[in-house]
Amino acid sequence: METSDNLSSQSAQYYVIAERWASDLEFFNVESNFFHHLLNKYANSSSSTTDLEKLKKLGEELKVLEEERQKVQTLVNELLRQIALVAEGKEHENNESIETKHTTLESLMVELTERYRKLKRELFLTVENIN
């Protein structure tokens, strides 16, 4: 996106932040694929019912997080698209709408990131203790 006279510096800043979120969400997607690999690998090698139950629970939590990540990705894409249209002069800048979307996404990203980190810790601790 090229900055234009149609775009305020605040919206340009929101665009840069949203691009960073999009990158973070893509990394979560790559990392989720790795988590699925770990879950499958250790589920196939574990004979403990307790370990299998833990892995199953973590897999279910991962699926929920992936669904939420997809929803947040859609919202980030919508914000990026809205700001890009303003920059291209195809839409009038609505600072209130952009700021509201940004604020909502900021909260969603913080929550999603914390939940991914918690799941990651739990997963690594679980597989570390599987014999």
C-alpha positions as CSV (number, residue, x, y, z in Angstrom):
1,M,0.0,0.0,0.0
2,E,1.3,3.4,-0.9
3,T,0.6,6.2,1.4
4,S,-1.4,9.0,-0.1
5,D,-2.8,12.4,0.8
6,N,-6.2,10.6,1.4
7,L,-4.8,8.7,4.4
8,S,-4.1,10.1,7.9
9,S,-0.9,9.3,9.7
10,Q,-3.0,7.4,12.3
11,S,-4.6,5.2,9.6
12,A,-1.2,4.6,8.1
13,Q,0.1,3.5,11.5
14,Y,-2.9,1.2,11.9
15,Y,-2.1,-0.3,8.5
16,V,1.5,-1.1,9.6
17,I,0.3,-2.7,12.8
18,A,-2.4,-4.7,11.0
19,E,0.3,-6.0,8.6
20,R,2.3,-7.1,11.6
21,W,-0.8,-8.9,13.0
22,A,-1.3,-10.6,9.6
23,S,2.3,-11.8,9.8
24,D,1.8,-13.1,13.4
25,L,-1.4,-14.9,12.4
26,E,0.4,-16.6,9.5
27,F,3.2,-17.7,11.9
28,F,0.5,-19.1,14.3
29,N,-0.8,-21.1,11.3
30,V,2.7,-22.5,10.5
31,E,3.2,-23.2,14.2
32,S,-0.2,-24.9,14.5
33,N,0.8,-27.3,11.7
34,F,3.9,-28.2,13.7
35,F,1.8,-28.7,16.9
36,H,-0.5,-31.1,15.0
37,H,2.6,-33.0,13.9
38,L,3.8,-33.2,17.5
39,L,0.4,-34.3,18.8
40,N,0.2,-37.0,16.1
41,K,3.7,-38.2,16.7
42,Y,3.4,-38.5,20.5
43,A,-0.2,-39.9,20.4
44,N,1.1,-42.7,18.2
45,S,4.1,-43.4,20.4
46,S,2.4,-43.2,23.8
47,S,0.8,-46.1,25.6
48,S,-0.4,-44.2,28.6
49,T,-4.1,-43.4,28.7
50,T,-3.4,-40.3,30.7
51,D,-1.0,-39.0,28.2
52,L,-3.3,-39.8,25.3
53,E,-6.2,-37.9,27.1
54,K,-3.9,-34.9,27.6
55,L,-2.9,-34.9,24.0
56,K,-6.5,-35.2,22.8
57,K,-7.5,-32.3,25.0
58,L,-4.6,-30.2,23.6
59,G,-5.6,-31.1,20.1
60,E,-9.2,-30.0,20.7
61,E,-7.9,-26.7,22.2
62,L,-5.7,-26.2,19.2
63,K,-8.6,-26.7,16.8
64,V,-10.6,-24.0,18.7
65,L,-7.6,-21.6,18.5
66,E,-7.3,-22.3,14.8
67,E,-10.9,-21.4,14.2
68,E,-10.5,-18.2,16.2
69,R,-7.3,-17.4,14.4
70,Q,-9.2,-17.7,11.1
71,K,-11.9,-15.3,12.3
72,V,-9.3,-12.8,13.5
73,Q,-7.4,-13.2,10.1
74,T,-10.6,-12.2,8.3
75,L,-11.1,-9.1,10.5
76,V,-7.4,-8.1,9.9
77,N,-7.8,-8.5,6.2
78,E,-11.0,-6.4,6.2
79,L,-9.2,-3.6,8.1
80,L,-6.2,-3.8,5.7
81,R,-8.6,-3.7,2.7
82,Q,-10.5,-0.7,4.2
83,I,-7.3,1.3,4.8
84,A,-5.9,0.4,1.4
85,L,-9.1,1.7,-0.3
86,V,-8.8,5.0,1.5
87,A,-5.2,5.3,0.5
88,E,-6.2,4.6,-3.1
89,G,-8.8,7.3,-2.9
90,K,-11.6,4.8,-3.6
91,E,-13.2,5.3,-0.2
92,H,-13.4,8.2,2.3
93,E,-11.5,7.8,5.5
94,N,-13.7,6.9,8.4
95,N,-11.4,7.4,11.4
96,E,-14.0,6.2,13.9
97,S,-14.6,2.9,12.0
98,I,-10.9,2.2,11.5
99,E,-10.1,3.0,15.1
100,T,-12.9,0.8,16.4
101,K,-11.8,-2.1,14.2
102,H,-8.2,-1.6,15.3
103,T,-9.1,-1.5,19.0
104,T,-11.2,-4.6,18.7
105,L,-8.4,-6.4,16.8
106,E,-5.8,-5.3,19.3
107,S,-7.7,-7.0,22.1
108,L,-8.4,-10.1,20.1
109,M,-4.7,-10.4,19.1
110,V,-3.5,-10.0,22.7
111,E,-5.9,-12.7,23.9
112,L,-5.2,-15.1,21.0
113,T,-1.4,-14.7,21.5
114,E,-1.7,-15.4,25.2
115,R,-3.8,-18.5,24.5
116,Y,-1.4,-19.8,21.9
117,R,1.6,-19.3,24.2
118,K,-0.3,-21.2,27.0
119,L,-1.2,-24.0,24.7
120,K,2.4,-24.2,23.4
121,R,3.8,-24.4,27.0
122,E,1.3,-27.1,27.9
123,L,2.0,-29.1,24.7
124,F,5.8,-28.9,25.2
125,L,5.6,-29.9,28.8
126,T,3.3,-32.8,28.0
127,V,5.4,-34.2,25.2
128,E,8.6,-33.7,27.2
129,N,7.2,-36.0,29.9
130,I,6.0,-38.8,27.6
131,N,8.3,-41.8,27.7
